[in-house]
Amino acid sequence: MVDLNDPGRDLTRFLLPEVGRLVETGEPQEPYRLLDRAGLPVVPVTSFFAELQAASRPVTTVRSYGMDLLRWYRFLWAVDVAWDRATRSEARDFSRWLQLADKPVRIHWRHQRQGTTIPRPSGAKRAEPGAPNPVTGKPTPGRKYAPTTRAHSETVLRSFYEFHLEEGTGPIINPFPLDRFRRGRANAHHNPMEPFRHEGKGRYRPRVSKQLPRHIPDEMFNALFAALKYNRDRALLSALMPIPNFPQSYSSPQLVHGVNQLGNVGSGEPA
């Protein structure tokens, strides 16, 4: 329930404390462990990691889930709210804070040993945050949390509370609910002539725009093409990246009796 008399938290000046950590144990049954401020394991997260492992999730997934849970627990520790007492008010403020806050600047471990508390400027010239890469066109990481990061965090936290809700070990209401406009089962009475709608998304999940396919400039492609030593490699590159306005026969190898023009056996044909 929203308290109309509560002015709310000042999220513009809120700083996330660097307490707790996610450690790699090297143990197969528990590859990662989340520790609290006192260095003790966070038991609710440990049981959730066991559930992920039972569902055949890779170790990289456990680590990425652990980083999102560590950020959430740090937020709860800062506002002095227990994990099983968190409400939609905390989930809403956390989602808003992810949009407003700058990503923390990490201090290099070498500088930490020297007692440095302020990040040192790098001697190498770096591109501005969000500037596109001159070769691939991919933007560099910005100062804010990307929409994909916030969407992943919402999914992780909603799944975490759904697990404990089913086990009866967490709050009776998930702080990260589904979209309020969803009624009943997702895509119920769906018309097969229309595309499926995203009715199962979370209420605080941001919209993530579709990314354009990766590409390289024409001059870089020409340089790569000229650097290839053998005609076979040039033909393979031309087949993988067809040239616009060229007939299909020039951009992909043709099969002749199971063997293509590059001398390779076609798929499904005997060698």
N, C-alpha and C positions, 0 to 999 in steps of 0.2 A: 504494500500500500504506500502511496506517495504522501509524505507529510508536507502539507502546503505551508506550514509555519517554519519548516526547516530551510534555511537559506542554501544548504548544500555545501559541498566541498569546493575549495578553491583549487581547481585542477591546473590552472596556469602556473602556479608556483609549487606544485606538488613534485617532489623528487623521490624517485624510487630508491630505497636503501640497498646498498650492495651487501646484503646478508643472505646466508644460505648459499648452497651451491649444488650443482649436479656433478657427480663424480662417476668416473668409469672404474668399475670394480675389477674387470678382467675375469669375472666368474660367469660361466655359461648360463647358470640358472637365474642370475641377476646381473645383467651386463651394466646397468646404470642404477644409481641410487641417489635420491634427492634428500639432502640434509637440511635441517632447519638452522635457526640462529645459534643453537647450542651444539651443533654438529651431530645431532641425533637423526636417525632416519625418519622421514615423514611416512608413517604407516599407511595412510589412505592412498598415497601415491605408489607405495610399494605393491599393494594389492592390485592396483590398476595396471601397473607394469606387468604383473603376473598374468593378468587377463589378456593383455596385448600379446604376450609371449604364447599363451595358450591358443590364441587366434592366428598363430603363425605370422605375426607381424615381424619384419626384419629389425635388426638392432638399430639401424638408422632411424626407423620410425619411432622406436622407443626413445632415442635421444632427442629427436625433434619435438615429441610430445613432452618430454621432460623439461626442455627449455621454455616452452609455453607455460607449463605448470609452475616452474620456478618464478617466472615473471608474475603470475597470478598470486602465488603465495607471498611474494615480496610486497605486493600491493595490499594484501590482507593484513600482513604484519604491520605495515605502515599505518593503516587505519584502525588497527587493534580490533579486528573482527576474526573470529574463528572460521575455519573453512566450512564447517557444517552449520554455521549461523549466517552465512552470506545470503543476502537477498538480492532481488532484482535491482535494488538501489545500488549495491556495490558492483554488480555486473554492468549496470548502465554507466556508472562513473568510470569503471575500468575501460569500457569500450570508448568512452569519450576521451579519456586520458590518452589512449593509444593514438587517437587522431591528432591531439594537440601537442603531445610531448615530442621532444627530439630524442633520437636514439642516443644512448650513453656512449661516450668516447672512452674506450678501454685504454688503460695504461699498460704498456708493454711489460712483460714479466721481468725483463732485464732492468727496466727503470724501477719496478716495484722493489727489487732487491736493494736498490740504491736509496730507497726511502722516498722516491718521487711520488707526490700526490696530485700533481697537475700534469696532464698530457703534454708532451713536448711536441713542437711542430716538426713535421717530417721535412727532411732536406730535399727529398725528391718532389718535383713539381707534379701535382695531381690535378685531375680535371675537377671542375665544379660539380657538386652533387646534382645528379639528375641530367648531366650533360651526356649526349649520345656518344657512343664509341665511334671513332672515325672509320673503322673498318666494318664492324658488324651492325652498327646502328643501335645496339642495345644500350639503354641509359644506365649510367653508373648509379650505385645506391645513393639515395637522397638522405637528407637529415631526418626526415620523418619516417615512421613505420609505413611500409608499403601496404596497399590494400590486400595483396595476397598474404602478407604476414598477419594482418588483422583477421582475415577470413580463416586462416589456418588456426589461429589462436581461439577464435570463437568455436570452431568445430571441435577442437581438443577439449576445451573446458565444458562444452555441452555434453560430450561423450563421457567425460570424467564424472560428471554429476548424474548422468543417466545410469552409469554402471552402479554407483553407490545407491541410487534411488531404487534400482531393482534388487540390490543386495540388502536393502533396509539399514544401511549404515550411514546414510547421509541425510540431508534435509528432505522434507516431504515434498518440496517444490523445487524444481530445477531453476537456479538463478539465471540460466541462459535458455529461455524458452524458444519454442518455434514461433514462426511468424503468426501474429494474431489473426491474420486474414485467412489462415488455413482452417478449414472445417472438416473434421473427420479424417479419413484416410487420404493420403496424398494421391492426387490424380484419380480420385474416385469418379466413376461415370465418364471416363475419358473418351473423347471422340477419336476413333482411329484415323480419321482424316486430318487431324490437327496435331501439331507437335506437343510433346509433353511440357508442362509448366513446372517451374521450380517451386513446388508447394511445400517441400520439406525443408526449406532453408531456415536458418535461425533468425530470430528477430533482430539481433544486433550484428548480423553478418553483413559486411559491406559489399557493395556491388563491385565486381572485378571485371574490368573491360577485357575483351578478347585481344590477345596479343597478335601482332602481325608476324608473319613467318620471317625467320632469320634470312638475311641476305647480305651480300657483300657488293661493294661498288664494282662497276664494269672494269675499271682499270686494275683493281686488285684481282679480279677473276682472270683478266688477260695476263697479268704477271704470274699467277699460279699456273695457268695453262702453258705459258712459255717456259716455266721452270721444270716442267715434267720432261723426263729424259726419253721415255719410250712412247711410241705411238699407241701402244695398248692402253697406257695410263691416260693418254689424252682422249682416247675413244671412250673409256669408262667414265671419265669426267663429263664428257659431252652427253653421254647417255643418262647420267644422274641429274644433270642440270641442262635440260633442253634449251636451245637458243630460240627466242621468240621469232615468229614470222618465218620459221623454217618448216619444211615438210616433216612429217613424222619419221620418214625413212632416214632423214639426216640426223635426227636427234636420238634415236634409239636403234639398237642392233636388231636385225631381222633374222628370224630362224629359218634355216634352210636344211630340211631333213633332220631336225633336232639339234643342229649346230648353228650358232649365230655367226655373224660376220667377223666377230672377234676371235673365233676359234674355240669358244667355250660351249660345253654341252648344255642344251636347254633344260629347263626344269621339267622333271618327270621323264626324261629320255635316258636310256641306258648309255653308259660310257663306252 
